[in-house]
Amino acid sequence: MGAASGWTNKSKPSRRINPTPVSAERPLSKPKTCFTSTPVSRSPAARWSAGSSLEAFTAAQEGNLSSVISNSLQEEREMLKKERCKLLHQASSPAGISFDPGTPTKPSYTRSASLPAESHLVTCANPAKVSCKKQLECLAQLYSSCITENLVPNIFLELFFVLQLLTSKGTSTAEDGDSDPEISEINRDVTERQHFESVHNCVYFAVRVLDYQYEIISHLEKGMLKLLAENERIASFSPTLHKRLRQAYESSTAKVSLLLPCSVQSVSFQPETDNRSNFPSDRAFHIFKKQRDIFYELLREWEDNHEKTGWDFERVLGSKIRAMMAHLSATCNHSHFARLFQKQLIQMCKGPVSGGASWGDTPDQDVLNMLGSDNLSRLKRLQERFVVPQSIRGPCPPPSFPGCQQFFRDFILSAGSYQFNQHLMDSLCLKILELNGLTLVEHEHSDGEADMEEQDEKKRFTVALLSLRLLAKFLGFLVFLPYRTAEQPTRDLQDSALVLRNQTLPVLDILKLLRQSIRDQRSVLTIPWIVEYLSLVDHIAPFLDYYRKVFGLLLQVYRLMVLSEEKEMSFLNKLLILAVLGWLFQVPSVPEELFFTTDDRQERFMMDTVTSAQALDFVPLVDQQLLYTCCPYLGELRKLLASFVAGSGGKNGGFIRKITPTAAESLAPKASVTQRKLQVDLEQAFFHNQPPSLRRTVEFVAERVGSNCVKHIKATLVAELVQRAEVMLQDKVKEEDVNHDKLLEEVCTHLYEEGAQALIKGREFCRKKGPEAVRVLLPEETSAAVLSSAENIAVELATERACGWLSANIAALIKREVKATFNRMLKVPGFPLPGEDAPELRRDCTPGCQHCAPFPSQIINEIKDVLCVAVGPREEGEVVDYVWLEGLLGRLSQTLRCRKFMCPTSEQQLARCTVELASLLVSDRVPLSLGIKCPEKSPERLHVKNNPTSGLLKLLFSIWKEDFGTSVPVQLIFSKKNMGYLAEAKQQEWDLFLFLLHGLIEHELMRTSEIQSCLHSLEELPWPSDFVKDLKRLSRVFVSEHQREEPRTNPCELTRQSLATVTTQS
Amino acid sequence: SIFSQEYQKQIKRTHAKHHTAEAIETYYQRYLNGVMKNAVAPVLLDLANEVDFAPSLMARIVLERFLQEKEQTIPSKTLINSMLRDPSQIPDGVLANQVYQCTVNDCCYGPLVDCIKHAIGHEHEVLLREMLLEKNLSFIAEDQLRAKGYDKTPDFILEVPVAVEGHIIHWIESKASFGDESSHQAYLQDQFWSYWNRFGPGLVIYWYGFIEELDCHRERGILLKDCFPTDIVTLRHSMAQR
């Protein structure tokens, strides 16, 4: 009994439900004292006289809301309490009953003391051995009505207790031998009777309560129902309950998966909010650019390392975060960052919804290939068992930040930035208000397509609810962060804090929102997030006037929300509200007396004002998946049962079912599955970088078009078929007096085949209408490809919706319509063309250009090599082949003519290099090897025209003139450096230089006057005297040769003027 | 490419050594002495080779020192760059020739090489653009993105994402170099992760190959290839199929 005795020896009040008896110290989930959790170590009498709890009771009783209960229950409740107390007392005695909800994953621990006696321990509970049935029945009724009337702070906690009783283990003691339990008991005092002494009694009581609470239980998830339906004790104690549970299990569709996808995906950059115009200065913009990158760097680091042992968030990331905060403060970028932070938070933590294919649940490609789609769900369940934490610390765990939420919480803590927190709160408040305003599309609950729309609305609701809860939790965290204390403050401290804090207004007026939600009957959306917000209160806040009112109101809601399958409000909606509120009342920092004190200044509100059909509360929006996602601790009920199965199953001590490994099948890709998955992912990816309005538009169009499609099919095809059916029926009815049902069946079967047409027509409809709508709704400027993809996705989704519904329902629809018509009859004998204009690249290639010219980079490289040789230093005998150089210039010409790969810098460089090359050529700096074609250059000057260099120059002229798109800096030829080449040449090639000048003029690359002024300024530089003489001579020759031609190209005056200067100089 | 990158690494390592005040002074004096003896000899180039430093950078050091002496102020970077690009602007003819000789003979640094690198980069971008057009993949190019006010922009953003080898990509960056460890890390830090942070997963094409081990962020959303991918899956629609 190691676990049990350790549990009862504590001096502080202990919660009777303690699924992990090992760790009695759980400071965060300090158990509550409520009437279902009596302290064990103190005597009951002492406790009652101690007062506070009793007063709380009385207060509760004296409250105004006691309309539902009678005061006379008081006595019974205390009796029950005493019973409970004794029962627990018994548990600590060796012969008593051991509640062993032990975590089955640690069987050796929880059962260590009793292992040898295991076979005795799990006693076979026997209905025949139950003693004092009458009293137990009475207690069960009493207890059940407490649950039913919401008089317990947390109904699921009570159910957990009941299941503990159901699965309790006990040794068979002397009592089994009692000849007549009723008689032996009868003489004892009522309070001394040990009704729960035997396992049989416990089970009997539990089964009775479960029977009364069947309504709630039947709404739990399928796995839970299965365990209950398979429970032997229930089967033997109440065959009727067993039968009902079996039925509930078989008809249940409530499979629940708690697999949380967590993978980092970035928030896309949206120019409307993120570009320069949204920032006060360039600096702010650029700093934010860096902040964004740093933020993701931190996130990646966290993702990689946070699970490693010894990794400490604050130690590794703390200083980086604070440096980042300092930068943000310097440029007032907090609001931008808060927005990014919040978006990323929602993206990563919003939970396991978003309909099938979120990025997170992308299983490994190979695994997918191996398993195929059929096994995917099984794989998911398996993965869930590995990944989802098995125990969530009991049925009432303290608030926590699971998974990725941890990063965001730690980030806020490490940042410790007042500014950031304030901006984040602003941002959170805004988003919460926005989401809280969710309205559902009004729809007719008339016929077929309601189903479809209901699904969509449920999905929208789920997404909004989960996001709200997440944001509200973080808002609560931020709001109460400054006041958080580890310990409950003393009374004095509390009072002074109350005086201080009563004056400030809350950041978000949740009281107002709560009242509104009750008035507008939207509490199913609002209460769950308000609960998240409040779960993070500090120890003082609940006593503040403001929050007192909030808690008071919530308590009222809780009390009045009696579970019953009535028409007005969906059962599961209520169950969700009760579950979250019940959990809130158990949160450590929520004062325990809260539940039992009732404020005199109670608000009067009517739960049953005018009910409008669209009020969220009355739409069945909550399903088991959502319930369990919001309240994962409900899963503890199932785990308790499962561990019982494991425990009684005996030897292996295994939990639930053994995972049987199977051999991997071949990795041959099952293309269809992966492909489909990839397509879905691609679609998600497509929306990622588009403005969110695009997605909304597409989804909206898909929803409407899909819905319209069904309507259209009904109005056309189905109507037509019904008409034909009418004719057929009329004929046949006349023929003979046949069985009408059979006839109807016959005709319908005939029409079903035609009904298949519906899919084709439906597809056609969507294909026609979808793109039209998308085109009208998207901005005119949307690019063709985006538009086309958006149209296609809209069509696809619409078709999926419409055809999905049609293929499932067309037969039934036809039948219904035909039947209706028949009855009447009997009574009264009556693409978009994908906008494919690929952006034509503007280029000025020669017509018919094949774009196969050498790349500019290659040409630059080759010219560089020539320049290298020319500039030197070069080795002995290193030459440039004339033919090759000629070829190079040819290729250069080709390259320049093809504009495709050319960029301005390349072209400018080419221009500069060729000018350089020309200078080197005229200075005889390029060691040309002429090969066989021309003999070695003779010392006597060849005629210029025959000089091979002149050939190259001619090529260059033409290239400069014809091929370059930019201006060629030919004036560089006259630079001091380049003329220096000429000056240094052993044998100055003046003729060649003159040839170059003429060429420049001829090809209109330079004007005569320009050359003249260049030459003129050159003369003023400090050259060797011979060179200056030659230069002057050249100038004169050039001038004389071009004087005549000048008027043709240039205004005379200018020429005259420059000529005059030249002459005066010389 | 690989040689060039290794060389650059070595230069980076020794860069500081050549930029101490003493070193600069020594180089400048050696240059002055050299050209005094023989102005046409490749003084600067030989000096650079002797001390194992990139000729262009050596030219820059000496030029900077020269201008400093002449103007009595520290010359601006723009002026130096412009003179290196066009040595004709250098007031001293001898130095101009020396500098030009250095830049032309440098295989890894200097304006010419920079230009070649730029040209190669540009050419590959054009090639990539061609392939995208050929595959009918609609994209937004860098300049368009800049115009819209994006703060960091890859070469191409796909308007409609595709899957390459089973990985979804939103953008493609072309790198006309070899992806070695140090350059890849730098790119990841400055570019690729930034793109991921804004646009989601993407593809980097190292046209001159890369170290295979670097392709380790596939799952996270950075895919490496050395050519245009062949295994591309696009968002298909029944409409397009029919």
Interface residues (C-beta under 8 A of the other chain):
Chain A: V264 Q265 S266 S268 F269 P271 D274 N275 R276 S277 F285 H286 F288 K289 R292 D293 F295 Y296 E297 R300 Q365 T674 Q675 L678 Q679 D681 L682 E683 A685 F686 H688 N689 R763 R767 S783 A784 A785 V786 S789 N792 I793 V795 E796 T799 F831 P832 P834 E836 A838 L841 F855 P856 S857 I860 N861 K864 L867 C868 V871 G872 P873 K900 F901 C903 T905 S906 Q909 R912 C913 L972 S975 K976 K977 N978 G980 E984
Chain B: V40 A41 P42 L45 D46 R85 D86 P87 S88 I90 G93 A96 N97 Y100 Q101 V104 N105 P111 L112 V113 C115 I116 K117 H118 A119 I120 H122 E123 V126 L127 R129 L133 N136 S138 I140 K148 G149 Y150 D151 K152 I157 E159 V160 P161 V162 A163 G166 I168 H170 W193 S194 W196 N197 R198 F199 G200 P201 R220 V233 T234 L235 R236 H237 S238 M239 A240
